[in-house]
Amino acid sequence: MTPKPAERRVLTVTEDSGGRLDVYLSERLELSRSQVKRLIDDGLVLVNEALVKAGYKLRAGDEIRVTLPMEPEPSLEPQPIPLEIIYEDEELAVINKPKGLVVHPGAGNVSETLVHALLYHFADLAEGGGPERPGLVHRLDKDTSGLLVVAKTDRCHAHLAHLLKNRLMDKHYLALVHGAVREDEGLIDKPIGRHPKNRKKMAVVETGRPAQTVFTVQERFRKYTLLRLELITGRTHQIRVHLASIHHPIVGDPVYGYKSGNLGATSQLLHACYLAFQHPDGQLLEFSSDPGPEFWEIVAKARQID
């Protein structure tokens, strides 16, 4: 793996917010608090040319110099990671992605991603997604399981990208959410953009891009609801943000959900259960996927609560 050169950042505090140094850097550098603390402990953060602690209270005019250490470039060597291949032909493949598998390399995930598995299982992948994302047309969050289509030819990649752009690909999800959703069905139509304070999160913001999610109640419990959701648009974290915005966050969601009442879930209970689209050769392809026993075990717990 080829190392990247160290990156140096200079930040100037423009308002006397009294905020902590580690919180400030976490938001502006899009790093976790633990990552920022490691930088501070390693002497890679200077405030006004001096070493300070993570809890240092910032003042207007403070100059912060941060040295971000070298990180290896993502390696795109094939890795023998098991994949559940639902369908495959010369143009494309449909994968049932497991929970916990990152889709493509990025910061903190330079190996053992879906891309590395695809390179192992398929001799040819489309280059349209870029050199670090061969074959990818759309993605799922690390802890979202379910159906994902992969392009093996550039012709197919262009075709599928066209379908996505023009909202001609049907993508449905199952989710267990907190609270009893009153309406049997509905449309959440709220723009989504970067969170104004935490750049690692998305949020409903007036300046965001249009986003629409359709929901239908599958089963309603006393404190929870099982929903089927259809994406009209495809914004980052769209379902998770939209459901949190109507006060029904997904059970187990560590970013947008509640800290309690998660019934033992270790991550968001969100599964891409249905995918339908037109093949480049013209035929309609439809696929369904069951979330699996872990998902249904937690649904059973929700069902039993009085």
FILUMBA-721339 format. One record per residue: residue number from 1; x, y, z of N, C-alpha, C in turn. Coordinates in steps of 0.001 Angstrom, whole numbers. Layout:
# FILUMBA-721339
   i     nxx     nyy     nzz    caxx    cayy    cazz     cxx     cyy     czz
 NUM       X       Y       Z       X       Y       Z       X       Y       Z
...
# end
This chain:
# FILUMBA-721339
   i     nxx     nyy     nzz    caxx    cayy    cazz     cxx     cyy     czz
   1     828   -1193       0       0       0       0     866    1249       0
   2     534    2215    -819    1291    3448    -938     864    4441     125
   3    1789    4968     946    1384    5910    1991    1033    7269    1419
   4      63    7916    2046    -267    9278    1690     635   10221    2482
   5     989   11387    1918    1758   12354    2701     917   12913    3837
   6    1613   13287    4933     901   13866    6076     199   15150    5643
   7    -993   15339    6182   -1775   16540    5859   -1748   17472    7055
   8   -1538   18754    6795   -1511   19751    7868   -2665   20720    7670
   9   -3414   20931    8743   -4572   21826    8697   -4391   22943    9711
  10   -4796   24146    9331   -4774   25299   10234   -6186   25831   10353
  11   -6680   25909   11574   -8031   26386   11837   -7958   27564   12796
  12   -8773   28564   12539   -8838   29727   13419  -10233   29835   14008
  13  -10313   29917   15322  -11601   30015   16007  -12120   31426   15831
  14  -13301   31540   15239  -13846   32869   14927  -14842   33365   15962
  15  -15351   32452   16807  -16311   32864   17829  -15905   32273   19165
  16  -16071   33035   20202  -15730   32573   21542  -16884   31732   22077
  17  -16917   30468   21673  -18027   29594   22072  -17782   28914   23408
  18  -16532   28939   23873  -16242   28250   25117  -16241   26744   24955
  19  -16290   26253   23703  -16373   24832   23459  -15040   24127   23670
  20  -15109   22831   23874  -13909   22024   24055  -13173   21842   22734
  21  -11861   21730   22844  -11025   21533   21667  -11384   20240   20935
  22  -11569   19141   21688  -11822   17857   21019  -13160   17851   20292
  23  -14163   18517   20865  -15467   18590   20218  -15372   19431   18935
  24  -14688   20550   19034  -14509   21445   17888  -13833   20726   16723
  25  -12731   20016   17022  -12002   19331   15962  -12791   18152   15402
  26  -13510   17456   16257  -14315   16329   15791  -15322   16775   14745
  27  -15966   17923   14977  -16980   18414   14053  -16367   18929   12761
  28  -15240   19617   12864  -14679   20256   11663  -13791   19348   10833
  29  -13218   18342   11452  -12373   17416   10708  -13102   16130   10352
  30  -14365   16014   10811  -15169   14811   10566  -14455   13558   11077
  31  -13946   13671   12318  -13302   12558   12991  -14058   12254   14273
  32  -13899   11045   14793  -14520   10700   16063  -13763   11388   17209
  33  -14405   11487   18359  -13740   12095   19517  -12501   11290   19900
  34  -12575    9972   19799  -11429    9141   20160  -10267    9372   19196
  35  -10571    9555   17899   -9517    9842   16925   -8847   11181   17221
  36   -9662   12180   17577   -9120   13500   17903   -8260   13421   19158
  37   -8732   12712   20163   -7967   12584   21410   -6613   11926   21144
  38   -6591   10947   20229   -5337   10289   19902   -4366   11283   19252
  39   -4878   12140   18386   -4037   13162   17766   -3469   14108   18821
  40   -4323   14510   19765   -3881   15430   20823   -2843   14760   21714
  41   -3111   13516   22109   -2177   12786   22977    -838   12547   22294
  42    -848   12424   20971     382   12190   20218    1135   13484   19888
  43     631   14604   20386    1305   15881   20162    1140   16430   18774
  44      81   16007   18069    -137   16437   16689   -1099   17617   16579
  45   -1511   18149   17730   -2408   19315   17760   -1759   20408   18606
  46   -1617   21582   18033   -1081   22739   18748   -2111   23859   18727
  47   -2300   24496   19862   -3149   25685   19937   -2252   26856   20292
  48   -2180   27827   19389   -1282   28974   19569     150   28500   19820
  49     542   27462   19014    1896   26893   19036    2216   26142   20326
  50    1213   25834   21153    1457   25129   22409     633   23849   22476
  51    1179   22857   23188     432   21629   23437    -621   21876   24506
  52   -1828   21385   24271   -2914   21544   25240   -3641   20206   25391
  53   -4549   20139   26340   -5319   18924   26572   -6607   18938   25749
  54   -7230   17766   25674   -8452   17635   24867   -9561   18548   25355
  55   -9607   18814   26662  -10677   19630   27225  -10411   21123   27203
  56   -9342   21538   26540   -9017   22962   26455  -10216   23755   25937
  57  -10562   24863   26630  -11691   25697   26236  -11229   26748   25226
  58  -11772   26668   24052  -11356   27548   22968  -11856   28972   23163
  59  -11045   29922   22649  -11418   31333   22677  -11287   31913   21268
  60  -12008   32972   21007  -11931   33613   19696  -10491   34003   19390
  61  -10040   33701   18184   -8697   34032   17770   -7686   32928   17951
  62   -8052   31868   18681   -7132   30738   18842   -6801   30142   17481
  63   -5519   29866   17261   -5089   29216   16031   -4725   27765   16341
  64   -5363   26852   15636   -5152   25423   15874   -4422   24848   14673
  65   -3297   24192   14944   -2538   23513   13891   -2617   22011   14129
  66   -3093   21295   13126   -3291   19852   13240   -2477   19151   12164
  67   -1715   18148   12575   -1003   17297   11618   -1709   15955   11571
  68   -2284   15641   10433   -2969   14366   10256   -1960   13361    9729
  69   -1709   12286   10465    -659   11341   10081    -959   10637    8770
  70     103   10052    8218     -30    9332    6961    -948    8133    7137
  71   -1802    7918    6148   -2656    6738    6121   -2397    5979    4827
  72   -2469    4670    4869   -2253    3914    3638   -3374    4126    2640
  73   -3009    4180    1370   -4026    4209     323   -4804    2894     357
  74   -6110    2949      98   -6869    1704      61   -6272     708    -937
  75   -6131    -517    -491   -5623   -1566   -1365   -6796   -2259   -2039
  76   -6724   -2401   -3351   -7811   -3035   -4076   -7432   -4439   -4539
  77   -6670   -5123   -3713   -6371   -6515   -3987   -7592   -7371   -3656
  78   -7918   -8358   -4484   -9053   -9244   -4183   -8856   -9951   -2843
  79   -9965  -10097   -2098   -9918  -10806    -825  -11053  -11835    -791
  80  -10762  -13045    -315  -11768  -14126    -336  -12833  -13983     743
  81  -13598  -12918     659  -14690  -12669    1601  -15951  -13330    1053
  82  -16617  -14158    1836  -17825  -14833    1332  -18899  -13840     913
  83  -19587  -14154    -180  -20686  -13331    -669  -21874  -14219   -1005
  84  -23064  -13736    -698  -24291  -14413   -1130  -24727  -13767   -2444
  85  -24493  -14452   -3530  -24829  -13927   -4858  -26226  -14423   -5224
  86  -27180  -13516   -5283  -28572  -13862   -5565  -28785  -14154   -7053
  87  -28099  -13377   -7882  -28291  -13493   -9338  -27021  -13023  -10025
  88  -26710  -13637  -11173  -25551  -13199  -11940  -25735  -13530  -13415
  89  -25366  -12604  -14281  -25260  -12877  -15711  -24045  -12111  -16233
  90  -23926  -11982  -17542  -22738  -11352  -18107  -22677   -9854  -17837
  91  -23837   -9233  -17521  -23895   -7788  -17359  -23840   -7332  -15899
  92  -24405   -8120  -15009  -24575   -7640  -13636  -24675   -8792  -12653
  93  -24644   -8430  -11379  -24872   -9388  -10302  -25658   -8686   -9208
  94  -26468   -9462   -8478  -27212   -8933   -7338  -26710   -9651   -6094
  95  -26306   -8866   -5106  -25699   -9382   -3879  -26649   -9168   -2709
  96  -26681  -10135   -1802  -27386   -9956    -534  -26321   -9599     502
  97  -26104   -8303     719  -25014   -7836    1580  -25312   -8129    3042
  98  -24358   -8698    3775  -24580   -8924    5201  -24382   -7647    6009
  99  -24985   -7608    7165  -24754   -6509    8102  -23284   -6520    8526
 100  -22698   -5326    8648  -21338   -5209    9137  -20282   -5121    8059
 101  -20672   -5276    6799  -19710   -5209    5697  -19750   -3821    5062
 102  -18621   -3108    5109  -18508   -1801    4462  -18505   -2010    2952
 103  -19171   -1123    2215  -19317   -1326     777  -18039   -1016      12
 104  -17382     106     309  -16188     467    -450  -15119    1036     478
 105  -13845    1011      51  -12766    1525     894  -12930    3011    1168
 106  -12443    3414    2333  -12473    4813    2726  -11682    4972    4007
 107  -11800    6138    4626  -11074    6402    5868  -11441    5364    6923
 108  -10424    4694    7433  -10650    3697    8469  -11036    2327    7946
 109  -11273    2208    6648  -11651     924    6046  -10909     752    4729
 110   -9640     353    4817   -8832     247    3615   -8836   -1164    3039
 111   -9448   -2104    3761   -9507   -3477    3264  -10756   -4142    3797
 112  -10999   -5377    3350  -12124   -6189    3816  -13470   -5481    3613
 113  -13656   -4911    2429  -14918   -4285    2062  -15598   -5127     983
 114  -16823   -4739     652  -17540   -5423    -413  -16762   -5349   -1728
 115  -16129   -4225   -2003  -15351   -4084   -3230  -14252   -5138   -3302
 116  -13553   -5369   -2199  -12497   -6392   -2189  -13082   -7778   -2460
 117  -14277   -8017   -1927  -14942   -9301   -2175  -15371   -9420   -3634
 118  -15884   -8343   -4213  -16309   -8368   -5615  -15137   -8681   -6533
 119  -13984   -8094   -6245  -12805   -8336   -7077  -12378   -9802   -7019
 120  -12648  -10454   -5909  -12304  -11871   -5770  -13287  -12761   -6516
 121  -14574  -12409   -6459  -15615  -13286   -6989  -15897  -13072   -8483
 122  -15573  -11891   -9019  -15915  -11588  -10407  -14671  -11176  -11192
 123  -14514  -11755  -12367  -13357  -11447  -13208  -13455  -10051  -13806
 124  -14690   -9599  -14080  -14889   -8295  -14709  -15863   -7462  -13891
 125  -15522   -6172  -13725  -16395   -5222  -13057  -16329   -3895  -13810
 126  -17452   -3198  -13848  -17499   -1914  -14554  -16563    -909  -13896
 127  -15985     -40  -14707  -15095     995  -14200  -15804    2332  -14011
 128  -17102    2372  -14331  -17833    3638  -14289  -17947    4254  -12917
 129  -17849    3451  -11872  -17959    3987  -10521  -16691    4612  -10005
 130  -15606    4547  -10778  -14333    5104  -10348  -13374    3995   -9955
 131  -12071    4313   -9883  -11061    3290   -9625  -11184    2608   -8267
 132  -11755    3296   -7261  -11872    2706   -5931  -13247    2089   -5706
 133  -14142    2166   -6690  -15489    1627   -6516  -15917     825   -7747
 134  -15101    -111   -8196  -15454    -871   -9400  -16762   -1629   -9230
 135  -17634   -1486  -10222  -18905   -2202  -10218  -20022   -1560   -9440
 136  -19719    -641   -8546  -20754     -90   -7664  -21620     936   -8386
 137  -22918     809   -8172  -23893    1750   -8726  -24583    2496   -7592
 138  -24900    1777   -6542  -25463    2394   -5338  -24827    1694   -4149
 139  -25163    2105   -2944  -24521    1544   -1771  -25527    1347    -644
 140  -25120     601     361  -25859     448    1602  -24914     795    2751
 141  -25460    1339    3829  -24636    1608    5001  -24027     307    5516
 142  -22931     436    6240  -22225    -729    6768  -23173   -1699    7484
 143  -24029   -1194    8346  -24882   -2066    9149  -26290   -2220    8600
 144  -26493   -1816    7343  -27739   -2108    6645  -27494   -3322    5760
 145  -28323   -4325    5908  -28169   -5549    5116  -29122   -5512    3922
 146  -28905   -6461    2987  -29876   -6620    1917  -29339   -6482     511
 147  -30262   -6234    -408  -30005   -6346   -1846  -29274   -5138   -2426
 148  -28294   -5458   -3261  -27486   -4433   -3904  -27062   -4962   -5271
 149  -27244   -4135   -6317  -26889   -4563   -7667  -25504   -4045   -8031
 150  -24737   -4878   -8729  -23370   -4559   -9131  -23268   -4689  -10649
 151  -22641   -3705  -11292  -22482   -3723  -12751  -21158   -4382  -13126
 152  -21215   -5309  -14080  -20003   -5988  -14538  -19460   -5376  -15824
 153  -20281   -4601  -16534  -19836   -3937  -17767  -20120   -2447  -17666
 154  -19376   -1643  -18408  -19607    -203  -18401  -20967     135  -19004
 155  -21404    -644  -19975  -22741    -441  -20556  -23805    -588  -19483
 156  -23680   -1624  -18683  -24660   -1864  -17634  -24587    -773  -16562
 157  -23370    -350  -16210  -23222     697  -15198  -23932    1974  -15643
 158  -23734    2362  -16892  -24384    3569  -17409  -25899    3411  -17399
 159  -26381    2224  -17753  -27818    1959  -17763  -28406    2053  -16353
 160  -27774    1394  -15393  -28290    1407  -14028  -28190    2799  -13403
 161  -27121    3520  -13706  -26989    4888  -13204  -28113    5766  -13749
 162  -28476    5545  -14995  -29603    6274  -15594  -30906    5960  -14867
 163  -31125    4675  -14561  -32342    4293  -13839  -32399    4959  -12475
 164  -31280    4963  -11765  -31252    5586  -10440  -31515    7084  -10525
 165  -30859    7740  -11442  -31005    9188  -11586  -32443    9563  -11897
 166  -33113    8741  -12683  -34475    9049  -13104  -35535    8319  -12283
 167  -35125    7782  -11146  -36031    7149  -10174  -36808    5994  -10798
 168  -36103    5192  -11569  -36724    4065  -12257  -36290    2723  -11670
 169  -35664    2762  -10507  -35272    1543   -9814  -36045    1488   -8493
 170  -36778     400   -8279  -37570     258   -7055  -36729    -382   -5962
 171  -36618     316   -4818  -35858    -186   -3681  -36728     -92   -2429
 172  -37009   -1240   -1832  -37832   -1288    -629  -37019   -1831     542
 173  -37380   -1379    1739  -36675   -1767    2957  -37673   -2167    4035
 174  -37202   -2970    4978  -37941   -3257    6201  -37186   -2624    7358
 175  -37939   -2040    8293  -37307   -1424    9457  -38222   -1563   10660
 176  -37633   -1820   11812  -38358   -1775   13074  -38042    -440   13720
 177  -39093     328   14053  -38881    1668   14581  -39499    1810   15962
 178  -39008    2786   16688  -39556    3101   17999  -40928    3768   17856
 179  -41833    3435   18762  -43139    4080   18802  -44145    3439   17864
 180  -45418    3640   18176  -46509    3136   17338  -46863    4195   16301
 181  -46515    3951   15053  -46806    4902   13972  -48313    4931   13745
 182  -48926    6098   13832  -50389    6202   13764  -50929    5942   12372
 183  -50328    6565   11366  -50836    6430   10006  -50486    5048    9446
 184  -51397    4478    8673  -51109    3194    8034  -50089    3333    6919
 185  -50060    4495    6304  -49078    4773    5252  -48884    6271    5131
 186  -47794    6668    4507  -47549    8100    4372  -46293    8388    3571
 187  -46080    9658    3313  -44913   10136    2580  -44157   11123    3452
 188  -42871   10867    3652  -41998   11826    4330  -41269   12598    3240
 189  -41537   13871    3145  -40985   14719    2087  -40233   15872    2745
 190  -38957   15644    3047  -38151   16643    3745  -36741   16651    3149
 191  -36198   17839    2883  -34856   17919    2289  -33775   17469    3269
 192  -32738   16833    2750  -31658   16304    3578  -30320   16877    3127
 193  -29518   17281    4111  -28175   17778    3844  -27281   17478    5035
 194  -26065   17975    4989  -25142   17781    6104  -25668   18462    7366
 195  -25459   17804    8493  -25844   18385    9779  -25057   19680    9981
 196  -25697   20762   10409  -24992   22047   10514  -23883   22068   11554
 197  -23923   21175   12541  -22909   21171   13595  -22016   19938   13574
 198  -22555   18805   13140  -21787   17563   13098  -21695   17105   11656
 199  -20549   17328   11030  -20405   17073    9600  -20378   15588    9251
 200  -20330   14723   10277  -20364   13285   10014  -21799   12772    9925
 201  -22760   13635   10248  -24156   13245   10232  -24911   13983    9135
 202  -26046   13426    8750  -26977   14107    7871  -28158   14600    8704
 203  -28937   15512    8144  -30071   16067    8887  -31090   16643    7916
 204  -32302   16841    8409  -33309   17567    7645  -32984   19053    7764
 205  -32622   19667    6648  -32257   21089    6621  -32897   21742    5410
 206  -33275   23003    5547  -33964   23709    4469  -33121   23793    3201
 207  -31808   23849    3364  -30920   23993    2204  -30510   22637    1621
 208  -31050   21544    2153  -30684   20220    1688  -31300   19870     341
 209  -30964   18694    -152  -31500   18215   -1424  -32849   17554   -1187
 210  -33774   17662   -2133  -35096   17048   -1957  -34974   15553   -1664
 211  -35818   15068    -763  -35783   13653    -387  -37192   13194     -26
 212  -37591   12050    -579  -38927   11509    -320  -38824   10024      23
 213  -39499    9648    1102  -39564    8257    1544  -41023    7895    1792
 214  -41487    6811    1199  -42851    6315    1415  -42793    5206    2463
 215  -43713    5233    3434  -43754    4174    4435  -45129    3529    4498
 216  -45154    2239    4811  -46386    1475    4992  -46224     606    6239
 217  -47186     656    7130  -47126    -149    8344  -47376   -1609    7995
 218  -46443   -2470    8399  -46606   -3909    8228  -47213   -4555    9469
 219  -46782   -4071   10627  -47318   -4571   11892  -47069   -3504   12955
 220  -48074   -3275   13775  -47986   -2235   14800  -48035   -2886   16186
 221  -47048   -2544   17024  -46992   -3052   18384  -47248   -1908   19364
 222  -47197   -2220   20640  -47500   -1193   21637  -46437     -93   21634
 223  -45165    -472   21541  -44095     521   21619  -43232     582   20358
 224  -43550    -237   19390  -42726    -308   18184  -43623    -513   16964
 225  -43056    -301   15768  -43786    -527   14523  -42833   -1128   13489
 226  -43327   -2132   12786  -42574   -2708   11667  -43044   -2016   10394
 227  -42120   -1382    9685  -42449    -601    8493  -41806   -1201    7246
 228  -42501   -1046    6139  -41904   -1260    4814  -41744     127    4195
 229  -40565     388    3657  -40261    1724    3154  -39801    1651    1709
 230  -40196    2647     944  -39767    2747    -452  -39028    4055    -646
 231  -37841    3968   -1206  -37068    5169   -1499  -37491    5751   -2839
 232  -37933    6998   -2814  -38204    7711   -4063  -36908    8374   -4531
 233  -36179    8970   -3588  -34848    9515   -3858  -33838    8649   -3106
 234  -32561    8966   -3242  -31538    8141   -2610  -30459    8955   -1939
 235  -30816    9723    -935  -29834   10546    -225  -29104    9713     841
 236  -27937   10173    1219  -27171    9490    2256  -27967    9428    3564
 237  -28077    8223    4140  -28785    7997    5407  -30257    8416    5340
 238  -30846    8447    4140  -32177    9027    3980  -33232    8413    4894
 239  -33354    7094    4890  -34395    6459    5696  -34166    6735    7171
 240  -32940    6622    7612  -32617    6814    9019  -32927    8243    9466
 241  -32549    9217    8650  -32798   10624    8984  -34292   10940    8945
 242  -34985   10480    7908  -36408   10753    7785  -37211   10171    8947
 243  -36923    8935    9319  -37674    8322   10416  -37374    9014   11743
 244  -36132    9391   11966  -35803   10135   13182  -36520   11480   13207
 245  -36699   12087   12030  -37328   13415   11969  -38810   13388   12329
 246  -39448   12222   12214  -40862   12109   12607  -40994   11402   13957
 247  -39868   11347   14682  -39827   10799   16047  -40105    9296   16089
 248  -39712    8600   15033  -39789    7141   14996  -38458    6590   14471
 249  -37364    6821   15206  -36057    6348   14724  -35995    4828   14687
 250  -35081    4321   13892  -34926    2876   13752  -34321    2289   15018
 251  -34857    1186   15455  -34333     483   16630  -32874      97   16370
 252  -32002     416   17317  -30596      67   17223  -29739    1044   16449
 253  -30309    2120   15917  -29515    3080   15143  -28596    3852   16097
 254  -27271    3693   15979  -26361    4330   16927  -26160    5820   16700
 255  -26575    6318   15544  -26343    7719   15202  -27604    8561   15337
 256  -28724    8068   14835  -29957    8853   14805  -31029    8318   15766
 257  -30733    7226   16456  -31744    6580   17283  -31643    6905   18753
 258  -32417    6187   19540  -32430    6341   20986  -31366    5448   21611
 259  -30903    5838   22804  -29882    5052   23502  -30488    3881   24266
 260  -31776    3936   24532  -32421    2867   25294  -33574    2280   24481
 261  -34071    1131   24964  -35216     504   24325  -34910    -161   23002
 262  -33657    -606   22807  -33263   -1180   21525  -33358   -2701   21465
 263  -33896   -3301   22530  -34237   -4728   22529  -33048   -5638   22231
 264  -31857   -5166   22547  -30662   -5967   22310  -30052   -5825   20932
 265  -30611   -4960   20093  -30059   -4749   18744  -28692   -4097   18842
 266  -27737   -4585   18067  -26383   -4035   18069  -26162   -3016   16958
 267  -27125   -2889   16057  -27065   -1903   14982  -28479   -1694   14458
 268  -28644    -733   13533  -29979    -408   13062  -30658   -1598   12392
 269  -31930   -1803   12723  -32710   -2884   12113  -33305   -2380   10798
 270  -32468   -2358    9782  -32841   -1860    8464  -32312   -2839    7422
 271  -33211   -3323    6571  -32844   -4355    5595  -33442   -4027    4242
 272  -32612   -4042    3203  -33076   -3820    1830  -33701   -5114    1324
 273  -35037   -5166    1327  -35745   -6429    1126  -36237   -6660    -300
 274  -36259   -5609   -1135  -36825   -5756   -2487  -36087   -4826   -3438
 275  -35790   -5351   -4635  -35100   -4576   -5649  -35666   -4965   -7010
 276  -36082   -3982   -7794  -36629   -4249   -9124  -36123   -3182  -10096
 277  -35721   -3632  -11281  -35211   -2696  -12279  -35198   -3384  -13645
 278  -35057   -2576  -14665  -34991   -3098  -16027  -33549   -3456  -16381
 279  -33353   -4671  -16850  -32038   -5123  -17304  -31643   -4331  -18556
 280  -30357   -4136  -18816  -29954   -3438  -20045  -30531   -4059  -21311
 281  -30843   -5354  -21269  -31423   -6019  -22439  -32939   -5902  -22504
 282  -33544   -5245  -21490  -34970   -4941  -21580  -35884   -5645  -20600
 283  -35511   -6828  -20098  -36432   -7545  -19220  -36444   -6953  -17806
 284  -37591   -7093  -17129  -37732   -6628  -15751  -37184   -7690  -14811
 285  -36289   -7278  -13924  -35743   -8172  -12914  -36279   -7763  -11549
 286  -36721   -8738  -10752  -37231   -8490   -9406  -36571   -9464   -8436
 287  -36176   -8937   -7263  -35518   -9760   -6260  -36063   -9429   -4879
 288  -36166  -10447   -4029  -36607  -10273   -2647  -35609  -10939   -1721
 289  -35492  -10395    -519  -34543  -10921     453  -35145  -10824    1851
 290  -35027  -11909    2617  -35512  -11924    3994  -34418  -11391    4915
 291  -34780  -10610    5934  -33755  -10058    6834  -32993  -11102    7631
 292  -33588  -12259    7839  -32881  -13288    8579  -33297  -13381   10032
 293  -32831  -14403   10748  -33325  -14707   12095  -33048  -13617   13127
 294  -31889  -12963   13073  -31575  -11945   14080  -32601  -10814   14046
 295  -32957  -10372   12853  -33951   -9306   12682  -35287   -9740   13284
 296  -35731  -10947   12922  -37045  -11400   13373  -37072  -11718   14861
 297  -35953  -12082   15441  -35904  -12307   16885  -36184  -11020   17656
 298  -35660   -9919   17168  -35885   -8639   17838  -37315   -8145   17574
 299  -37841   -8408   16385  -39245   -8095   16115  -40142   -8877   17061
 300  -39802  -10135   17314  -40596  -10955   18239  -40576  -10371   19641
 301  -39431   -9834   20056  -39346   -9176   21376  -40283   -7965   21430
 302  -40304   -7196   20335  -41180   -6000   20281  -42640   -6424   20350
 303  -42958   -7515   19714  -44339   -8014   19681  -44810   -8446   21074
 304  -43918   -8914   21911  -44284   -9464   23209  -44417   -8410   24313
 305  -43953   -7174   24041  -44016   -6139   25077  -45451   -5698   25272
 306  -45922   -5731   26518  -47298   -5320   26839  -47422   -3806   26845
# end
